[in-house]
Amino acid sequence: MRKITLADVLGVWTQAPSTEAAAQTLGISRRTLYNRVQSASPEELRQAITQIVAAYTAQLEAERQARM
């Protein structure tokens, strides 16, 4: 089983309509989802958020380029 990165967890969780839906999408339990986020260090959270922002920025830039 591959380790689910914190960026994956946060990215899915922010897009899902509920915690249950996010957990199902990731293939883990809600308890595991909560534990993964709560056990993260501040540095790990910062890195995950940075990765998510970079991915969204790249996506928006690609969409902008496609419209031009």
PDB file of N, CA, C, O and CB in Angstrom:
ATOM      1  N   MET A   1       0.855  -1.185   0.000  1.00  0.00           N
ATOM      2  CA  MET A   1       0.000   0.000   0.000  1.00  0.00           C
ATOM      3  C   MET A   1       0.894   1.239   0.000  1.00  0.00           C
ATOM      4  O   MET A   1       1.811   1.351   0.814  1.00  0.00           O
ATOM      5  CB  MET A   1      -0.969   0.003   1.234  1.00  0.00           C
ATOM      6  N   ARG A   2       0.626   2.150  -0.899  1.00  0.00           N
ATOM      7  CA  ARG A   2       1.442   3.354  -0.978  1.00  0.00           C
ATOM      8  C   ARG A   2       1.069   4.317   0.144  1.00  0.00           C
ATOM      9  O   ARG A   2      -0.070   4.346   0.608  1.00  0.00           O
ATOM     10  CB  ARG A   2       1.276   4.032  -2.348  1.00  0.00           C
ATOM     11  N   LYS A   3       2.043   5.093   0.561  1.00  0.00           N
ATOM     12  CA  LYS A   3       1.795   6.084   1.594  1.00  0.00           C
ATOM     13  C   LYS A   3       1.095   7.279   0.954  1.00  0.00           C
ATOM     14  O   LYS A   3       1.560   7.816  -0.051  1.00  0.00           O
ATOM     15  CB  LYS A   3       3.121   6.514   2.297  1.00  0.00           C
ATOM     16  N   ILE A   4       0.012   7.673   1.526  1.00  0.00           N
ATOM     17  CA  ILE A   4      -0.736   8.816   1.014  1.00  0.00           C
ATOM     18  C   ILE A   4      -0.091  10.077   1.571  1.00  0.00           C
ATOM     19  O   ILE A   4       0.038  10.235   2.785  1.00  0.00           O
ATOM     20  CB  ILE A   4      -2.258   8.733   1.401  1.00  0.00           C
ATOM     21  N   THR A   5       0.311  10.967   0.681  1.00  0.00           N
ATOM     22  CA  THR A   5       0.961  12.194   1.135  1.00  0.00           C
ATOM     23  C   THR A   5      -0.053  13.127   1.769  1.00  0.00           C
ATOM     24  O   THR A   5      -1.251  13.052   1.496  1.00  0.00           O
ATOM     25  CB  THR A   5       1.672  12.897  -0.029  1.00  0.00           C
ATOM     26  N   LEU A   6       0.444  13.992   2.609  1.00  0.00           N
ATOM     27  CA  LEU A   6      -0.430  14.966   3.256  1.00  0.00           C
ATOM     28  C   LEU A   6      -1.053  15.903   2.219  1.00  0.00           C
ATOM     29  O   LEU A   6      -2.204  16.316   2.366  1.00  0.00           O
ATOM     30  CB  LEU A   6       0.353  15.777   4.307  1.00  0.00           C
ATOM     31  N   ALA A   7      -0.303  16.234   1.185  1.00  0.00           N
ATOM     32  CA  ALA A   7      -0.843  17.080   0.120  1.00  0.00           C
ATOM     33  C   ALA A   7      -2.023  16.395  -0.560  1.00  0.00           C
ATOM     34  O   ALA A   7      -3.019  17.045  -0.878  1.00  0.00           O
ATOM     35  CB  ALA A   7       0.249  17.414  -0.914  1.00  0.00           C
ATOM     36  N   ASP A   8      -1.916  15.076  -0.787  1.00  0.00           N
ATOM     37  CA  ASP A   8      -3.036  14.317  -1.365  1.00  0.00           C
ATOM     38  C   ASP A   8      -4.249  14.374  -0.443  1.00  0.00           C
ATOM     39  O   ASP A   8      -5.371  14.622  -0.885  1.00  0.00           O
ATOM     40  CB  ASP A   8      -2.629  12.845  -1.619  1.00  0.00           C
ATOM     41  N   VAL A   9      -4.006  14.140   0.843  1.00  0.00           N
ATOM     42  CA  VAL A   9      -5.103  14.139   1.818  1.00  0.00           C
ATOM     43  C   VAL A   9      -5.797  15.493   1.835  1.00  0.00           C
ATOM     44  O   VAL A   9      -7.020  15.568   1.716  1.00  0.00           O
ATOM     45  CB  VAL A   9      -4.582  13.790   3.229  1.00  0.00           C
ATOM     46  N   LEU A  10      -5.032  16.546   1.979  1.00  0.00           N
ATOM     47  CA  LEU A  10      -5.627  17.883   2.052  1.00  0.00           C
ATOM     48  C   LEU A  10      -6.297  18.276   0.740  1.00  0.00           C
ATOM     49  O   LEU A  10      -7.374  18.872   0.742  1.00  0.00           O
ATOM     50  CB  LEU A  10      -4.563  18.915   2.417  1.00  0.00           C
ATOM     51  N   GLY A  11      -5.662  17.942  -0.373  1.00  0.00           N
ATOM     52  CA  GLY A  11      -6.247  18.270  -1.672  1.00  0.00           C
ATOM     53  C   GLY A  11      -7.588  17.604  -1.894  1.00  0.00           C
ATOM     54  O   GLY A  11      -8.534  18.241  -2.356  1.00  0.00           O
ATOM     55  N   VAL A  12      -7.676  16.327  -1.567  1.00  0.00           N
ATOM     56  CA  VAL A  12      -8.939  15.604  -1.725  1.00  0.00           C
ATOM     57  C   VAL A  12      -9.965  16.099  -0.720  1.00  0.00           C
ATOM     58  O   VAL A  12     -11.131  16.302  -1.060  1.00  0.00           O
ATOM     59  CB  VAL A  12      -8.723  14.091  -1.562  1.00  0.00           C
ATOM     60  N   TRP A  13      -9.533  16.290   0.504  1.00  0.00           N
ATOM     61  CA  TRP A  13     -10.462  16.697   1.561  1.00  0.00           C
ATOM     62  C   TRP A  13     -11.083  18.055   1.266  1.00  0.00           C
ATOM     63  O   TRP A  13     -12.268  18.255   1.534  1.00  0.00           O
ATOM     64  CB  TRP A  13      -9.747  16.736   2.910  1.00  0.00           C
ATOM     65  N   THR A  14     -10.316  18.990   0.723  1.00  0.00           N
ATOM     66  CA  THR A  14     -10.863  20.311   0.433  1.00  0.00           C
ATOM     67  C   THR A  14     -11.845  20.297  -0.727  1.00  0.00           C
ATOM     68  O   THR A  14     -12.699  21.178  -0.827  1.00  0.00           O
ATOM     69  CB  THR A  14      -9.746  21.273   0.135  1.00  0.00           C
ATOM     70  N   GLN A  15     -11.733  19.304  -1.605  1.00  0.00           N
ATOM     71  CA  GLN A  15     -12.620  19.221  -2.765  1.00  0.00           C
ATOM     72  C   GLN A  15     -13.838  18.331  -2.534  1.00  0.00           C
ATOM     73  O   GLN A  15     -14.810  18.402  -3.287  1.00  0.00           O
ATOM     74  CB  GLN A  15     -11.853  18.712  -3.951  1.00  0.00           C
ATOM     75  N   ALA A  16     -13.791  17.501  -1.507  1.00  0.00           N
ATOM     76  CA  ALA A  16     -14.878  16.549  -1.248  1.00  0.00           C
ATOM     77  C   ALA A  16     -16.032  17.236  -0.518  1.00  0.00           C
ATOM     78  O   ALA A  16     -15.820  18.177   0.245  1.00  0.00           O
ATOM     79  CB  ALA A  16     -14.362  15.351  -0.419  1.00  0.00           C
ATOM     80  N   PRO A  17     -17.249  16.761  -0.757  1.00  0.00           N
ATOM     81  CA  PRO A  17     -18.405  17.354  -0.079  1.00  0.00           C
ATOM     82  C   PRO A  17     -18.485  17.001   1.403  1.00  0.00           C
ATOM     83  O   PRO A  17     -19.204  17.659   2.154  1.00  0.00           O
ATOM     84  CB  PRO A  17     -19.672  16.915  -0.762  1.00  0.00           C
ATOM     85  N   SER A  18     -17.756  15.970   1.834  1.00  0.00           N
ATOM     86  CA  SER A  18     -17.772  15.578   3.246  1.00  0.00           C
ATOM     87  C   SER A  18     -16.492  14.834   3.581  1.00  0.00           C
ATOM     88  O   SER A  18     -15.752  14.403   2.697  1.00  0.00           O
ATOM     89  CB  SER A  18     -19.008  14.703   3.567  1.00  0.00           C
ATOM     90  N   THR A  19     -16.249  14.693   4.870  1.00  0.00           N
ATOM     91  CA  THR A  19     -15.095  13.932   5.315  1.00  0.00           C
ATOM     92  C   THR A  19     -15.220  12.479   4.887  1.00  0.00           C
ATOM     93  O   THR A  19     -14.237  11.862   4.478  1.00  0.00           O
ATOM     94  CB  THR A  19     -14.937  14.030   6.831  1.00  0.00           C
ATOM     95  N   GLU A  20     -16.419  11.934   4.980  1.00  0.00           N
ATOM     96  CA  GLU A  20     -16.648  10.551   4.573  1.00  0.00           C
ATOM     97  C   GLU A  20     -16.314  10.362   3.095  1.00  0.00           C
ATOM     98  O   GLU A  20     -15.676   9.377   2.722  1.00  0.00           O
ATOM     99  CB  GLU A  20     -18.104  10.144   4.848  1.00  0.00           C
ATOM    100  N   ALA A  21     -16.745  11.302   2.253  1.00  0.00           N
ATOM    101  CA  ALA A  21     -16.460  11.210   0.821  1.00  0.00           C
ATOM    102  C   ALA A  21     -14.962  11.303   0.556  1.00  0.00           C
ATOM    103  O   ALA A  21     -14.437  10.589  -0.299  1.00  0.00           O
ATOM    104  CB  ALA A  21     -17.200  12.313   0.055  1.00  0.00           C
ATOM    105  N   ALA A  22     -14.280  12.172   1.278  1.00  0.00           N
ATOM    106  CA  ALA A  22     -12.833  12.299   1.110  1.00  0.00           C
ATOM    107  C   ALA A  22     -12.134  10.999   1.502  1.00  0.00           C
ATOM    108  O   ALA A  22     -11.244  10.528   0.794  1.00  0.00           O
ATOM    109  CB  ALA A  22     -12.290  13.472   1.951  1.00  0.00           C
ATOM    110  N   ALA A  23     -12.537  10.430   2.618  1.00  0.00           N
ATOM    111  CA  ALA A  23     -11.933   9.181   3.080  1.00  0.00           C
ATOM    112  C   ALA A  23     -12.170   8.058   2.072  1.00  0.00           C
ATOM    113  O   ALA A  23     -11.264   7.271   1.797  1.00  0.00           O
ATOM    114  CB  ALA A  23     -12.497   8.787   4.456  1.00  0.00           C
ATOM    115  N   GLN A  24     -13.372   7.979   1.525  1.00  0.00           N
ATOM    116  CA  GLN A  24     -13.674   6.945   0.539  1.00  0.00           C
ATOM    117  C   GLN A  24     -12.833   7.131  -0.718  1.00  0.00           C
ATOM    118  O   GLN A  24     -12.323   6.161  -1.278  1.00  0.00           O
ATOM    119  CB  GLN A  24     -15.165   6.962   0.185  1.00  0.00           C
ATOM    120  N   THR A  25     -12.691   8.367  -1.157  1.00  0.00           N
ATOM    121  CA  THR A  25     -11.887   8.657  -2.341  1.00  0.00           C
ATOM    122  C   THR A  25     -10.440   8.218  -2.141  1.00  0.00           C
ATOM    123  O   THR A  25      -9.807   7.686  -3.053  1.00  0.00           O
ATOM    124  CB  THR A  25     -11.943  10.151  -2.673  1.00  0.00           C
ATOM    125  N   LEU A  26      -9.932   8.448  -0.944  1.00  0.00           N
ATOM    126  CA  LEU A  26      -8.553   8.082  -0.633  1.00  0.00           C
ATOM    127  C   LEU A  26      -8.398   6.609  -0.279  1.00  0.00           C
ATOM    128  O   LEU A  26      -7.282   6.090  -0.235  1.00  0.00           O
ATOM    129  CB  LEU A  26      -8.045   8.926   0.502  1.00  0.00           C
ATOM    130  N   GLY A  27      -9.510   5.940  -0.028  1.00  0.00           N
ATOM    131  CA  GLY A  27      -9.464   4.526   0.332  1.00  0.00           C
ATOM    132  C   GLY A  27      -9.017   4.281   1.764  1.00  0.00           C
ATOM    133  O   GLY A  27      -8.408   3.254   2.066  1.00  0.00           O
ATOM    134  N   ILE A  28      -9.320   5.228   2.645  1.00  0.00           N
ATOM    135  CA  ILE A  28      -8.969   5.107   4.054  1.00  0.00           C
ATOM    136  C   ILE A  28     -10.191   5.410   4.910  1.00  0.00           C
ATOM    137  O   ILE A  28     -11.216   5.869   4.406  1.00  0.00           O
ATOM    138  CB  ILE A  28      -7.799   6.053   4.415  1.00  0.00           C
ATOM    139  N   SER A  29     -10.073   5.152   6.194  1.00  0.00           N
ATOM    140  CA  SER A  29     -11.186   5.462   7.103  1.00  0.00           C
ATOM    141  C   SER A  29     -11.135   6.936   7.496  1.00  0.00           C
ATOM    142  O   SER A  29     -10.110   7.600   7.343  1.00  0.00           O
ATOM    143  CB  SER A  29     -11.135   4.559   8.371  1.00  0.00           C
ATOM    144  N   ARG A  30     -12.254   7.429   8.002  1.00  0.00           N
ATOM    145  CA  ARG A  30     -12.272   8.819   8.481  1.00  0.00           C
ATOM    146  C   ARG A  30     -11.277   8.993   9.615  1.00  0.00           C
ATOM    147  O   ARG A  30     -10.606  10.021   9.704  1.00  0.00           O
ATOM    148  CB  ARG A  30     -13.690   9.224   8.949  1.00  0.00           C
ATOM    149  N   ARG A  31     -11.180   7.991  10.484  1.00  0.00           N
ATOM    150  CA  ARG A  31     -10.248   8.077  11.609  1.00  0.00           C
ATOM    151  C   ARG A  31      -8.816   8.217  11.097  1.00  0.00           C
ATOM    152  O   ARG A  31      -8.051   9.033  11.609  1.00  0.00           O
ATOM    153  CB  ARG A  31     -10.375   6.834  12.520  1.00  0.00           C
ATOM    154  N   THR A  32      -8.454   7.425  10.092  1.00  0.00           N
ATOM    155  CA  THR A  32      -7.113   7.517   9.517  1.00  0.00           C
ATOM    156  C   THR A  32      -6.900   8.887   8.885  1.00  0.00           C
ATOM    157  O   THR A  32      -5.816   9.461   8.992  1.00  0.00           O
ATOM    158  CB  THR A  32      -6.890   6.405   8.472  1.00  0.00           C
ATOM    159  N   LEU A  33      -7.921   9.408   8.234  1.00  0.00           N
ATOM    160  CA  LEU A  33      -7.841  10.735   7.626  1.00  0.00           C
ATOM    161  C   LEU A  33      -7.553  11.794   8.683  1.00  0.00           C
ATOM    162  O   LEU A  33      -6.638  12.603   8.528  1.00  0.00           O
ATOM    163  CB  LEU A  33      -9.144  11.067   6.883  1.00  0.00           C
ATOM    164  N   TYR A  34      -8.332  11.786   9.750  1.00  0.00           N
ATOM    165  CA  TYR A  34      -8.120  12.750  10.837  1.00  0.00           C
ATOM    166  C   TYR A  34      -6.740  12.570  11.464  1.00  0.00           C
ATOM    167  O   TYR A  34      -6.030  13.548  11.699  1.00  0.00           O
ATOM    168  CB  TYR A  34      -9.211  12.599  11.912  1.00  0.00           C
ATOM    169  N   ASN A  35      -6.358  11.319  11.737  1.00  0.00           N
ATOM    170  CA  ASN A  35      -5.064  11.058  12.368  1.00  0.00           C
ATOM    171  C   ASN A  35      -3.910  11.527  11.492  1.00  0.00           C
ATOM    172  O   ASN A  35      -2.923  12.060  11.998  1.00  0.00           O
ATOM    173  CB  ASN A  35      -4.914   9.571  12.671  1.00  0.00           C
ATOM    174  N   ARG A  36      -4.029  11.330  10.169  1.00  0.00           N
ATOM    175  CA  ARG A  36      -2.970  11.753   9.257  1.00  0.00           C
ATOM    176  C   ARG A  36      -2.741  13.252   9.335  1.00  0.00           C
ATOM    177  O   ARG A  36      -1.598  13.709   9.366  1.00  0.00           O
ATOM    178  CB  ARG A  36      -3.307  11.353   7.826  1.00  0.00           C
ATOM    179  N   VAL A  37      -3.823  14.019   9.369  1.00  0.00           N
ATOM    180  CA  VAL A  37      -3.707  15.482   9.422  1.00  0.00           C
ATOM    181  C   VAL A  37      -3.233  15.932  10.801  1.00  0.00           C
ATOM    182  O   VAL A  37      -2.357  16.790  10.908  1.00  0.00           O
ATOM    183  CB  VAL A  37      -5.060  16.148   9.082  1.00  0.00           C
ATOM    184  N   GLN A  38      -3.805  15.359  11.849  1.00  0.00           N
ATOM    185  CA  GLN A  38      -3.443  15.780  13.202  1.00  0.00           C
ATOM    186  C   GLN A  38      -2.014  15.407  13.582  1.00  0.00           C
ATOM    187  O   GLN A  38      -1.410  16.077  14.419  1.00  0.00           O
ATOM    188  CB  GLN A  38      -4.397  15.175  14.194  1.00  0.00           C
ATOM    189  N   SER A  39      -1.473  14.374  12.997  1.00  0.00           N
ATOM    190  CA  SER A  39      -0.114  13.953  13.342  1.00  0.00           C
ATOM    191  C   SER A  39       0.955  14.681  12.528  1.00  0.00           C
ATOM    192  O   SER A  39       2.149  14.503  12.770  1.00  0.00           O
ATOM    193  CB  SER A  39       0.027  12.462  13.138  1.00  0.00           C
ATOM    194  N   ALA A  40       0.536  15.488  11.580  1.00  0.00           N
ATOM    195  CA  ALA A  40       1.492  16.193  10.731  1.00  0.00           C
ATOM    196  C   ALA A  40       2.184  17.312  11.505  1.00  0.00           C
ATOM    197  O   ALA A  40       1.577  17.990  12.333  1.00  0.00           O
ATOM    198  CB  ALA A  40       0.789  16.763   9.491  1.00  0.00           C
ATOM    199  N   SER A  41       3.440  17.478  11.216  1.00  0.00           N
ATOM    200  CA  SER A  41       4.192  18.569  11.832  1.00  0.00           C
ATOM    201  C   SER A  41       3.855  19.880  11.116  1.00  0.00           C
ATOM    202  O   SER A  41       3.363  19.869   9.987  1.00  0.00           O
ATOM    203  CB  SER A  41       5.728  18.286  11.781  1.00  0.00           C
ATOM    204  N   PRO A  42       4.122  21.003  11.777  1.00  0.00           N
ATOM    205  CA  PRO A  42       3.892  22.288  11.096  1.00  0.00           C
ATOM    206  C   PRO A  42       4.656  22.406   9.780  1.00  0.00           C
ATOM    207  O   PRO A  42       4.143  22.962   8.809  1.00  0.00           O
ATOM    208  CB  PRO A  42       4.288  23.433  12.010  1.00  0.00           C
ATOM    209  N   GLU A  43       5.880  21.883   9.747  1.00  0.00           N
ATOM    210  CA  GLU A  43       6.674  21.931   8.516  1.00  0.00           C
ATOM    211  C   GLU A  43       6.043  21.078   7.420  1.00  0.00           C
ATOM    212  O   GLU A  43       6.014  21.479   6.256  1.00  0.00           O
ATOM    213  CB  GLU A  43       8.108  21.460   8.787  1.00  0.00           C
ATOM    214  N   GLU A  44       5.539  19.902   7.791  1.00  0.00           N
ATOM    215  CA  GLU A  44       4.885  19.035   6.815  1.00  0.00           C
ATOM    216  C   GLU A  44       3.611  19.701   6.281  1.00  0.00           C
ATOM    217  O   GLU A  44       3.316  19.611   5.089  1.00  0.00           O
ATOM    218  CB  GLU A  44       4.554  17.661   7.447  1.00  0.00           C
ATOM    219  N   LEU A  45       2.867  20.358   7.149  1.00  0.00           N
ATOM    220  CA  LEU A  45       1.666  21.083   6.707  1.00  0.00           C
ATOM    221  C   LEU A  45       2.038  22.208   5.741  1.00  0.00           C
ATOM    222  O   LEU A  45       1.379  22.403   4.720  1.00  0.00           O
ATOM    223  CB  LEU A  45       0.901  21.658   7.923  1.00  0.00           C
ATOM    224  N   ARG A  46       3.097  22.944   6.072  1.00  0.00           N
ATOM    225  CA  ARG A  46       3.530  24.042   5.204  1.00  0.00           C
ATOM    226  C   ARG A  46       3.926  23.514   3.830  1.00  0.00           C
ATOM    227  O   ARG A  46       3.557  24.095   2.809  1.00  0.00           O
ATOM    228  CB  ARG A  46       4.707  24.805   5.841  1.00  0.00           C
ATOM    229  N   GLN A  47       4.676  22.418   3.802  1.00  0.00           N
ATOM    230  CA  GLN A  47       5.097  21.839   2.532  1.00  0.00           C
ATOM    231  C   GLN A  47       3.902  21.344   1.717  1.00  0.00           C
ATOM    232  O   GLN A  47       3.859  21.525   0.501  1.00  0.00           O
ATOM    233  CB  GLN A  47       6.074  20.694   2.776  1.00  0.00           C
ATOM    234  N   ALA A  48       2.943  20.725   2.385  1.00  0.00           N
ATOM    235  CA  ALA A  48       1.757  20.219   1.686  1.00  0.00           C
ATOM    236  C   ALA A  48       0.953  21.364   1.079  1.00  0.00           C
ATOM    237  O   ALA A  48       0.509  21.284  -0.066  1.00  0.00           O
ATOM    238  CB  ALA A  48       0.872  19.405   2.644  1.00  0.00           C
ATOM    239  N   ILE A  49       0.774  22.410   1.842  1.00  0.00           N
ATOM    240  CA  ILE A  49       0.018  23.568   1.344  1.00  0.00           C
ATOM    241  C   ILE A  49       0.757  24.222   0.186  1.00  0.00           C
ATOM    242  O   ILE A  49       0.135  24.654  -0.784  1.00  0.00           O
ATOM    243  CB  ILE A  49      -0.219  24.597   2.473  1.00  0.00           C
ATOM    244  N   THR A  50       2.065  24.296   0.280  1.00  0.00           N
ATOM    245  CA  THR A  50       2.875  24.852  -0.814  1.00  0.00           C
ATOM    246  C   THR A  50       2.704  24.025  -2.078  1.00  0.00           C
ATOM    247  O   THR A  50       2.581  24.583  -3.169  1.00  0.00           O
ATOM    248  CB  THR A  50       4.365  24.910  -0.416  1.00  0.00           C
ATOM    249  N   GLN A  51       2.695  22.699  -1.947  1.00  0.00           N
ATOM    250  CA  GLN A  51       2.502  21.821  -3.107  1.00  0.00           C
ATOM    251  C   GLN A  51       1.124  22.033  -3.730  1.00  0.00           C
ATOM    252  O   GLN A  51       0.995  22.078  -4.953  1.00  0.00           O
ATOM    253  CB  GLN A  51       2.676  20.345  -2.700  1.00  0.00           C
ATOM    254  N   ILE A  52       0.100  22.162  -2.896  1.00  0.00           N
ATOM    255  CA  ILE A  52      -1.267  22.354  -3.397  1.00  0.00           C
ATOM    256  C   ILE A  52      -1.374  23.688  -4.125  1.00  0.00           C
ATOM    257  O   ILE A  52      -1.959  23.760  -5.206  1.00  0.00           O
ATOM    258  CB  ILE A  52      -2.294  22.292  -2.237  1.00  0.00           C
ATOM    259  N   VAL A  53      -0.815  24.740  -3.544  1.00  0.00           N
ATOM    260  CA  VAL A  53      -0.854  26.063  -4.178  1.00  0.00           C
ATOM    261  C   VAL A  53      -0.124  26.035  -5.516  1.00  0.00           C
ATOM    262  O   VAL A  53      -0.605  26.605  -6.496  1.00  0.00           O
ATOM    263  CB  VAL A  53      -0.229  27.129  -3.253  1.00  0.00           C
ATOM    264  N   ALA A  54       1.018  25.386  -5.566  1.00  0.00           N
ATOM    265  CA  ALA A  54       1.785  25.304  -6.819  1.00  0.00           C
ATOM    266  C   ALA A  54       0.994  24.556  -7.890  1.00  0.00           C
ATOM    267  O   ALA A  54       0.992  24.953  -9.055  1.00  0.00           O
ATOM    268  CB  ALA A  54       3.144  24.606  -6.579  1.00  0.00           C
ATOM    269  N   ALA A  55       0.326  23.480  -7.497  1.00  0.00           N
ATOM    270  CA  ALA A  55      -0.467  22.708  -8.466  1.00  0.00           C
ATOM    271  C   ALA A  55      -1.633  23.529  -8.998  1.00  0.00           C
ATOM    272  O   ALA A  55      -1.897  23.525 -10.201  1.00  0.00           O
ATOM    273  CB  ALA A  55      -0.991  21.413  -7.824  1.00  0.00           C
ATOM    274  N   TYR A  56      -2.329  24.232  -8.115  1.00  0.00           N
ATOM    275  CA  TYR A  56      -3.448  25.062  -8.563  1.00  0.00           C
ATOM    276  C   TYR A  56      -2.971  26.225  -9.422  1.00  0.00           C
ATOM    277  O   TYR A  56      -3.627  26.585 -10.400  1.00  0.00           O
ATOM    278  CB  TYR A  56      -4.230  25.589  -7.365  1.00  0.00           C
ATOM    279  N   THR A  57      -1.845  26.809  -9.068  1.00  0.00           N
ATOM    280  CA  THR A  57      -1.296  27.910  -9.854  1.00  0.00           C
ATOM    281  C   THR A  57      -0.935  27.426 -11.257  1.00  0.00           C
ATOM    282  O   THR A  57      -1.222  28.106 -12.242  1.00  0.00           O
ATOM    283  CB  THR A  57      -0.056  28.514  -9.156  1.00  0.00           C
ATOM    284  N   ALA A  58      -0.319  26.273 -11.349  1.00  0.00           N
ATOM    285  CA  ALA A  58       0.033  25.710 -12.658  1.00  0.00           C
ATOM    286  C   ALA A  58      -1.213  25.398 -13.474  1.00  0.00           C
ATOM    287  O   ALA A  58      -1.245  25.630 -14.682  1.00  0.00           O
ATOM    288  CB  ALA A  58       0.878  24.442 -12.489  1.00  0.00           C
ATOM    289  N   GLN A  59      -2.238  24.872 -12.814  1.00  0.00           N
ATOM    290  CA  GLN A  59      -3.491  24.564 -13.506  1.00  0.00           C
ATOM    291  C   GLN A  59      -4.137  25.836 -14.039  1.00  0.00           C
ATOM    292  O   GLN A  59      -4.591  25.872 -15.183  1.00  0.00           O
ATOM    293  CB  GLN A  59      -4.462  23.829 -12.566  1.00  0.00           C
ATOM    294  N   LEU A  60      -4.181  26.869 -13.223  1.00  0.00           N
ATOM    295  CA  LEU A  60      -4.781  28.130 -13.665  1.00  0.00           C
ATOM    296  C   LEU A  60      -3.985  28.750 -14.811  1.00  0.00           C
ATOM    297  O   LEU A  60      -4.562  29.296 -15.751  1.00  0.00           O
ATOM    298  CB  LEU A  60      -4.869  29.116 -12.495  1.00  0.00           C
ATOM    299  N   GLU A  61      -2.675  28.663 -14.729  1.00  0.00           N
ATOM    300  CA  GLU A  61      -1.827  29.212 -15.799  1.00  0.00           C
ATOM    301  C   GLU A  61      -2.049  28.447 -17.097  1.00  0.00           C
ATOM    302  O   GLU A  61      -2.114  29.052 -18.167  1.00  0.00           O
ATOM    303  CB  GLU A  61      -0.333  29.159 -15.398  1.00  0.00           C
ATOM    304  N   ALA A  62      -2.164  27.123 -17.014  1.00  0.00           N
ATOM    305  CA  ALA A  62      -2.412  26.321 -18.203  1.00  0.00           C
ATOM    306  C   ALA A  62      -3.764  26.665 -18.824  1.00  0.00           C
ATOM    307  O   ALA A  62      -3.887  26.745 -20.047  1.00  0.00           O
ATOM    308  CB  ALA A  62      -2.351  24.832 -17.860  1.00  0.00           C
ATOM    309  N   GLU A  63      -4.768  26.867 -17.989  1.00  0.00           N
ATOM    310  CA  GLU A  63      -6.100  27.248 -18.489  1.00  0.00           C
ATOM    311  C   GLU A  63      -6.055  28.623 -19.138  1.00  0.00           C
ATOM    312  O   GLU A  63      -6.686  28.855 -20.169  1.00  0.00           O
ATOM    313  CB  GLU A  63      -7.138  27.238 -17.345  1.00  0.00           C
ATOM    314  N   ARG A  64      -5.303  29.532 -18.527  1.00  0.00           N
ATOM    315  CA  ARG A  64      -5.178  30.876 -19.094  1.00  0.00           C
ATOM    316  C   ARG A  64      -4.478  30.822 -20.448  1.00  0.00           C
ATOM    317  O   ARG A  64      -4.887  31.498 -21.392  1.00  0.00           O
ATOM    318  CB  ARG A  64      -4.408  31.802 -18.131  1.00  0.00           C
ATOM    319  N   GLN A  65      -3.429  30.020 -20.540  1.00  0.00           N
ATOM    320  CA  GLN A  65      -2.698  29.891 -21.796  1.00  0.00           C
ATOM    321  C   GLN A  65      -3.589  29.260 -22.885  1.00  0.00           C
ATOM    322  O   GLN A  65      -3.502  29.633 -24.055  1.00  0.00           O
ATOM    323  CB  GLN A  65      -1.423  29.041 -21.584  1.00  0.00           C
ATOM    324  N   ALA A  66      -4.428  28.323 -22.496  1.00  0.00           N
ATOM    325  CA  ALA A  66      -5.298  27.656 -23.443  1.00  0.00           C
ATOM    326  C   ALA A  66      -6.339  28.609 -24.037  1.00  0.00           C
ATOM    327  O   ALA A  66      -6.765  28.451 -25.181  1.00  0.00           O
ATOM    328  CB  ALA A  66      -5.985  26.488 -22.771  1.00  0.00           C
ATOM    329  N   ARG A  67      -6.733  29.590 -23.243  1.00  0.00           N
ATOM    330  CA  ARG A  67      -7.727  30.573 -23.722  1.00  0.00           C
ATOM    331  C   ARG A  67      -7.126  31.608 -24.647  1.00  0.00           C
ATOM    332  O   ARG A  67      -7.856  32.257 -25.397  1.00  0.00           O
ATOM    333  CB  ARG A  67      -8.374  31.276 -22.551  1.00  0.00           C
ATOM    334  N   MET A  68      -5.816  31.778 -24.616  1.00  0.00           N
ATOM    335  CA  MET A  68      -5.173  32.816 -25.429  1.00  0.00           C
ATOM    336  C   MET A  68      -4.967  32.388 -26.839  1.00  0.00           C
ATOM    337  O   MET A  68      -4.437  33.153 -27.645  1.00  0.00           O
ATOM    338  CB  MET A  68      -3.864  33.207 -24.844  1.00  0.00           C
TER     339      MET A  68
END
